[in-house]
């Protein structure tokens, strides 16, 4: 089983780098795990839609055609931690080579990426900074894996 977190940006924040390294270490005890950070698009004078489209193309290029894609988006399905863990395990059981959790950049993702997603997951109906979204995704992935393995981390 391979698991990846695919994001736009986030490597210039020391606190996020530290947190990412810690969760990479923790998550890698359960599954092969990598964080893939793509550079934000720098298009001077371009409209936000053009930036969003360019970032979406970069995100799509980073995906394998057989990857199971989970898009993190405020308009997705909200799950409690137990249900998230169950859905994560079911994603592994689908036999895809890699399960990829994707967080778009500051301008979100276009509809074509939403259509490519196998499921869309919402942390909250609130829009949040993509750095914060990365931190939430990492923690919830770790929590979901500890629930799956029945380890004492999640308190219910």
GIURZI-V697147 format. One record per residue. RES is the residue in one small letter. PSI is psi as a letter, one per 40 degrees, with the letter a starting at -180 (999 if undefined). Layout:
((RES PSI) (RES PSI))
This chain:
((x h) (x i) (x i) (x i) (x h) (x h) (x i) (x h) (x a) (x e) (x e) (x e) (x h) (x d) (x d) (x d) (x d) (x d) (x d) (x d) (x d) (x d) (x d) (x d) (x d) (x d) (x d) (x e) (x d) (x d) (x i) (x h) (x h) (x i) (x h) (x h) (x h) (x i) (x i) (x i) (x h) (x g) (x h) (x h) (x e) (x i) (x i) (x d) (x d) (x d) (x d) (x d) (x d) (x d) (x d) (x d) (x d) (x d) (x d) (x d) (x d) (x e) (x i) (x i) (x d) (x e) (x i) (x h) (x h) (x h) (x h) (x h) (x h) (x e) (x e) (x a) (x h) (x h) (x i) (x i) (x d) (x d) (x d) (x d) (x d) (x d) (x d) (x d) (x d) (x d) (x d) (x d) (x e) (x e) (x e) (x i) (x d) (x i) (x h) (x h) (x h) (x h) (x h) (x a) (x a) (x d) (x e) (x a) (x i) (x i) (x d) (x d) (x d) (x d) (x d) (x d) (x i) (x d) (x i) (x h) (x h) (x h) (x d) (x i) (x e) (x i) (x h) (x i) (x h) (x d) (x d) (x d) (x d) (x d) (x d) (x d) (x d) (x d) (x d) (x d) (x d) (x d) (x d) (x d) (x d) (x d) (x d) (x d) (x e) (x f) (x i) (x g) (x d) (x h) (x h) (x 999))
